[in-house]
Amino acid sequence: MKLIDIYCENSGVAKAYEPGTSLMQIAQDQSIRLESPILAALANNLLKELWYEVSGPQTIRFIGYSHPDGKRCYQRSLTFLLQKAVKDAFPECSLSVEHSVSNGFYCELKGTSGFSASMVGGIAKRMRELVAADLPFEKKKVQTSEAIAIFRGQGYVEKARLQQTRGKLYTSVYYLSGYADHFYGPLVPSTGALSSFGLTPYYNGMLLMFPKAGSSGALEHVVAQKKMFDIFREHKQWVEILQAGAVGQINELIQRNGGDELIKVSEALHEKKYAQIADHISSRGGEVKLALVAGPSSSGKTTTSKRLSIQLKVAGFSPKVLEMDSYFVNRDQTPLDEHGERDFESIGAVDLPLFNDHLDQLLRGRRVQLPKFDFGSGTRSRSGEHMELGEKDILIVEGIHALNPKLTEAVSLKRKLRIYASALTFINLDENNRISTTDNRLVRRLVRDAFFRGSGAQATLHRWASVRRGEEKNIFPFQEHADIMFNSSLLYEINVLRRYAEPMLYRVLPNDSAYVEACRLLKFLSYFEFVSPEDERKVPPTSVIREFIGGSSFSYC
């Protein structure tokens, strides 16, 4: 038998193995040790379960929880464990994984009217028993018609609908002690790898908690996010009325009529929300003079600011935009990050004393001369332009630091309205496969960067980790400070974005480190029905999605 050459990046060792050798066997043979248990592997830059059997030359990199894909494997597997524990402890109930909040996954039990804290304790106890049993996760590829029958037999209508609308001949089905499910990514080898978790009562359900990376099992802290939770609850009720809370339902609506009503209703909801914000400002009798709009990357905060400006005009106000970029300190005064690089996303990169002084003067009715920042030279100068506020004028400030109290400490709370905008994805793939808000924003950014910033998918994917670190540091800690949260996501948007994002992702080469992420996103997008170019014309020119795909009636710098 001809042997296969395998190179392991973790050990730096190249050895020959027989075809059919599993990655688990290779890891054991080479005594691979990580800072946390091995959960999966990258084989020729493709994410694989540890039971994957090699059949050709491979370069292998084993990964644990500290790797983003290792963490996703753990989270997927833990939700499967929770699902099985629910069925074992309360056979009449089914699990619904709703969304991410408070550093965990919010879940509800369907089929019971007497949910209690003691039920959560019983489920957690059963999860620990399953972990102690170290049961294997198994994967089988079956005809999609068989998978649909399996899922319907278990009462998962949306899981069956998703596979039916996806149009694939075969589907991967995962099993845990005879119980079946589907996931759009690999799982860990067995339940024994899932010893670190938390399950606590949370509102009308429970919060599934995960370990911190590099913490030897310590769990993430539960962070109070009532406003965020309320937004998800509001939108859940809305999509249930529309019968569009899962991707299979949305696919059916698009297959039926191109998503005509879906587009119209989604856009009408956004317009209503913008109008409500303007009405709220109007109801405060001229007290509010500063509207602050913050949000993470690709959250649509620029479109939010522009559409809010229109509604403010309808309400009788005259909005004016104060560009935060104009208040950057000179580049040589920009603070350094932990790597000794200029941290342009730090609030220290903004001249806070000057910004607050100008706000104070403007709100007192005085005239100020605005600064101008030259990005070429990295220096600031006076622009020659002046600004002052009249009785009906309102300042709009948009930026990542807009909710940080330091930015506007000279302005009393009653004079400002703080708005947090983000694409808070409130649909799921099915009953227990959630859609990450982060993935939604990443797909938006991929398309926008390619169309408007001359950046390929590789560059965007390579930068994303740094962008996320900046968000965790500068944006998310202040999101609950918002007076109003605006959800900029649209029910149909990923169906539109797929047509643009897929070709970009296919161009990422297998030898690029971004390839594994490109493949993951391609698998994710494959669940969504395309919106045709003809039906895309139904998307209005003021839609937030136009900020990313083009065709907007607004201009963007």
N, C-alpha and C positions, 0 to 999 in steps of 0.2 A: 504494500500500500504506500502510495506517495504521501510524504509528510508535508505539512503546511507550515510556512514560516510565519511566526507570530512575534512581533516586537511589542513589549510592554513599556510604555512611557514611565510608569510608576517606579519600575525597578531598573530601567535602562538595559534590560536583558532581552536578547533575541533567541528564541528557541523554536524547534520544530515540533509540531503536534499532529496527531492523527486527525483527519477530517471527522467532524462530529463531536469533538471535544468541546465541552461547555465553557463559557467564560468563568463560571464558578470554579471549575476544576483548574483552570489556568491560574486564577487568583490564589487558590490553595497551594498549587504546585510551586508558585514563586513566592509564597508567604507574604503576600501584599498586605501592608498595614497602612491605614489612613488615620486621621485624627478622629474619625467616627466610623462606624461600621460601613463596609462597602454595600452600596444600594443598587448600583447599576454600572454600566460601562459605556464608553464611546468607542465603537469599533469602526475604524475607517471614518471617523467623524459622524457616525450615526448612533443615536441613543438606542441601547439594547438592554433587555433584561439579562440577568446573570445566567439564566438557563439557556440563553441563545447559544447555538452550536456553530462553531466556525466551519466554513467550507472552502475558504480561500485565504490567501495571505492577508494578514490584518495588522494594523497598528492599534493597540488597545490602550485605553486610559481608564482606569477604574475610578469611580467617583463616589463621594459620600454626601452627607447632608449639607455641607458647606458649599457645594456646587449647586447652582440654580436648578439644574435638571435633577440632581439628587433630591433636592427639597421637594420638587414637584412630584417625583416618584413616591416619596414618603407621604405627602399629603393625599395623593390619589389613593394609595394603598390604605391609609388610615380611614378615609371616608368609606371605602369598601368594607373594612373591618367594622366600622360603626353600623353600616347598613346590615351586615350579617348579625351583629349583636342585637339590633332592634328586632329583626325577624325571629331570633331565638328567644328573646325575653318577652316580646309582645307580638305574637304571630298575627294578630288582627291589625297591626299598624304597619305603615310604610314610612320610609325616611324621605324627606325632601331637603336637599342641601340648597339653601336659598342664595346666600351671597356672603362676601367677606366683610367683616366689620369688627372693630375692637381687637385686632390682631388674631382673629380666629374666623371660623366658618359658622355662620348662623344657620341652624337646622331646625326643622319642625317635624312633628309626627303627625301623619295623616291617619284618619280612621279612629281617633279617640276624642272624646269630649271632656275627659277628666285628666288632662296632663298635669303632672305634679313633679316636685323635686325628687320625690322618692323613686319615680320612674327613671329619672336621669341617673340616680345612684345604681339602680338595677341594670341599666344598660352599660354603665361604666364597669360594673362588676363582671358582666359577661364579656366585655372587651378584654379585660385583664385575663380572664380564663382562656380566651382564644389566643392571646399572645403567649401565655404559658405553654399552650399546646403546640406552638411553633408549626402551625399548619401551612402547607405550601399554597401559593397562588399558582393557578394553572391557566394556560392560554390555549385556545383552540380556534382555528380558522374554519368557519362554516359558511354555507350558502346563506345569503342575507335573508332569504325567505324563512330558513330555519331559525335564524337569530330573531327575526320579528315574532315568530311563534313562541319562542322561549320567553321573550320579554313581555308579550301579551299575557302569557300564562302566569307570570309573576306579578301582573297588575301594573306594569310600567307602560302606560299608553304612549307617553311622549317619547320614551326610548324607542319603542317600536315605530312610531311615526317618523322619527328622525332618520332611522335606517331606511324606511320606505321612500322618503323624499330625497335621500342622498344618492340613490341610483347606482350603488355599487353591487357587483355580483357576489362578493364575499365580504364577511364581517368577522372581526376578531372578537371572541367572547372569552371573558375571564371568569374563572370559577374559584370559589372559596368554599371548601367542604360541601360541594354540590350546588351552591348558590351562584347564579350567573349575573354578570353585569358587563357593560362595555365602557371602555375608557379610551381617550384619544392620546394616550401615552403609556409607557411601560410602568409596571409595578415592581415593588421589591420582591425578593424571592419567597419570603414566608412571613407569617405574622410575628414570629419571634423578633424581627427587626424593628417592631413598632412599640417598643416598651415605654417610650416617652410620649405622653399625651395627657390632655386634660379635658374634662367634660363637665360643664357647669350650667345650671339653669340661667336662662337669659330671655327676658320678656316672655313671649308665649311659647318659647322653645328652649333650645340649648345652644351653647357655644362650644365648638370643638377647637381645642387649643393645641398648638404645635410647639416643639422645642425651639429654643434659640439656636442659631448656628454657632458652633464652637463652644457650647456651654455645658457639655457633658450631661445633657438631658434636662436642664432647667427650662421651664416653659416661658413663653412670651407673657408679658403682663397684660391683663385685660385693661384696655384703655377706654375710658368713657367716651362714646361717640353717639350720643342721643340724637343729635341733629342729623347725622349721617344715616342712622337707623331709620328715622322718621321719613327721610326722603325715599329710601328703599321701600318702606311700607306703603307710602302714597302711590308710588309707581307700580308696585305689585298689584294693588287694587285696580289700577287703571288698565294694565295689560290683561288682567283676568276678565274684565268686562269686554275687552276687544278680542278675547281668546287668542292672544298673541304672546303668551308668556314663555314659549319655548321655540327653539329654532325650527323644529318640524312644522309647527303651526304657521310660522312666518313663511317658510318655504312653500307651503300649500297656498297661502294667500298670493304669493308672487307667481306661482305656477298657474293660478286661476285667472288673475287679471293684471299681472305685472306689478302688483302691489299698489294699485292706484289709490284705493281707500287708505291703505296703510300709510302711504306717503302724506296724503292730505291730512289725516288725523294727527300724525306725529308732528307735522309742521304747525298745525293749528294749536296743539298743546304748547309748543315752544312760544308761539306768538302770545298766547294767553298768559304764560308765565312772565314774559317780558313786560306785558301791560300791567300785570299785578304788581311787579316791582316798582314801576313808574307810579302807579296809583298809591302804593304804600308811601313813597316819597312825598307825593302830593298831599296825602292825608296828614302829614306832619307839619303842615302849614308853613312851609318855607324854612323850617328849622334845619333840614338837611342841606348842606352845601357841598358835600364831598362824597362821591360814590367810589368805593374802592373795590376793584375786581381782581381777585387772585385765583390761581389754579395751576395745576401741574402742566407739564408739556403736552401739547396737542389736546388740551381740554376745550378749546374753542373760546377762550376768554376774549380774544380780539373781536370775534363776531358778536359775542355777548355784549361787549362794550358798545359796538356800533348799533346793534339792534335796540339796546336799551336807550341809546341816544335818540333814536327815532321815536320811541314811545314817550320819552321825556318831552320831546317837542310837541307831541300830540297832547300831552298833559299841560302844556303852556310854559315849559321851561326852555332855557337856552343852554345846552350842555357844552362844555369846553374840555378839551383833553389836555392834561398835563403829562408830558412824556417823562417817565422816570429815568430813562436812559440818559437824558440831558444832565442828570445830577450825579453821574459817575465821577469818582475822584480820578485824578490823573493816574495813568496806568502804573507809574512807578510807586504810587502810594497804595495800590491795591493790596489787600492782605494776602498772605500765603496760606496754602492749605497744608495738610500733614505731610505732603510729598515735596513741599518747597516750591510748588507751582502757584502762579497767580490765581486766586480764587475769585473769578468774576461773578460768581453766583452768591457770594457772601454778602450779607447786608452791609458789611464793612466796606464794600466796593461803592456804596452810595454815600454821598456827602449829606449825612443826616442833619447836621446843624443848619446847613443852607436850605435843604428841602423843607424842614420844619419852619424856618424863619419865613420862607416865601409863602408857605401855607397860612401861617399866622397873619402875615400882612394882607394876603388876598382875602381872607375871611373877614378882615377888618375894613375891607373896601378900598384898600390901598393898591397902588400900581407898582408892579415889580418888573424888573428886566430879567428875562429868562436866560439861562445859560445854554450853551450848545456844546455837545461833546463830539470831537473829531475822532472817529474810530481808526482812521489811518495813522494819525500821530499819537493817539492815546492821550490827548490833552483836552481840557475844557476851557472854554472862553465865553465871553458874553456874546449873545446872539444878535443883539440889537433889537430883538422883538420884545414887546411889552405885553403884559396881561393885567387885567383887573376884572373884578366880578361885579356885575349888576345885580339888581334885586332878584331877577329870575334866572340868573346864571348858576349852573352847577358844575363843579369840577369832577371829571372822571379820571381816575388814576388806575392804570392796569399794570400788573406785574407780579412776579413771583413773591415779592415781599409785601404785597399790599395789605395782608392781614397781620403782619408783624407789628405789635404795638409800638416798637421803636420808630417805625417809619413815620408815624403820624402822632407822636406823643404830644405835640403842641396843640392838637385838635381834640376838643371834648367829644365824648361818645355821642352826645345828642346832635352834634353837627355832622356826623358821618354815618354812612350806611356801608357795612362790610358785606361783600358778596363773594361767595366761594363757588366757582364754576368748575365742573369736572364731568367727564363722560362716565357716569356711574351706571355701568351696565346692569340692567334689571331684567334681562332675559337669560335663560340658561339653555345649555344644549339639550338637556332632558331633566328628569326628576332629581338627579344627584350628580350631574356634571355641570359645574358652574362655569360661567365665562368671566375671565379675569378682566376687570376694568383696565388694568395695566396693558393687557394684550390689545384691547380695543384702541387705546391711545397709541400704542406702538404701530399698529397697522395704519392708523391715521398719519402718523409721522413719516412712515416709510413712503407713503404716496406723496405727501406734501414736500418732503425733502427732495424727492426725485423730480417733481414738477417745477418747484419754485426755488430750490437751493442748489440744484446741480449736484446732488449727493446720491450715490448709488446705495442699494440696500446694504451692501457690506459695511459701508461707512456708518450708516445709521445704526445698524445692529451693534457695531463695535462701540459706538458712543453711548448706547442706551444704558449700560450699567452706571456710567458716570452721571448721566442725567437722573437716574433713579436715586443715586446717593444724594444728589443735590436736593431732590424733592423731599426725601426723608429728613434732611437737615433743615431746609428753609421753608417748606410749605406745609407738609402734613401736621407738624406740631401745632399749627395755628388755625387749622381748618374749623375746629369747633368754636373759634372766636367769631365766626361769621354770623351776621344777623339773618342772612338769607342764603340758602344753598340752591344753586341752579344746576339741574342735571342736563347737560348738553348732549347726551346720547340720543340717538334716533333708532327706532325699532328696526329700520330697514338698512342702516348704514353699512354694516359689514357685507351685506349682499351686494351693495354698490361698490364698496372698496375692493372686493375680491377680484374683480375684472382688472383693476389697475395693479394691485399688489402682487398677484401671482406671477406675472412675467418678470417682475423685479426680483422676486425671491428665487425663481428658477435660474437666474443668472449668477447666483452665489455659487462659487466653485467648491467642489468637495475638499480641496486642500486648504480652504479658508476656515479659520476657527469659527466664523459666523455660520458655517454650513449647518451645524446641528440645530441652531436656532431657526434658520431659514426652513429647514425640514419640518420642525415642530409647527411653525406658523402655517406652512402649506397644508399640513394635516388638519389643523384647526379650520382653515378657510374652506377645506373640501366639504365641510358639513353644510355650507350655505349655498342656496340656490342663487345663480346669477340674476342680477337685474339687467335686462338688455339695454343697449345704448338708446333704443327708442323709448323705453319706459323711463330711463334715467332723465329724459327731457322733462318729465313731470316734476322733478325736484326744483323748487323755486330758486331764483338767483340769490335770495337772501338767506337761504338755508346754511346752517353751520357747516354742513358737509361740503359746501362749495369752497370753504376756506382751504380744503385739502385736495379736492379734485379739479378745481377751477370752475369757471363760468359764473363767478359771483358778481353781483352788481356793486359790491364794496371793493375798495382798493386796499391792498395789504402791503406794508413796507417789507 
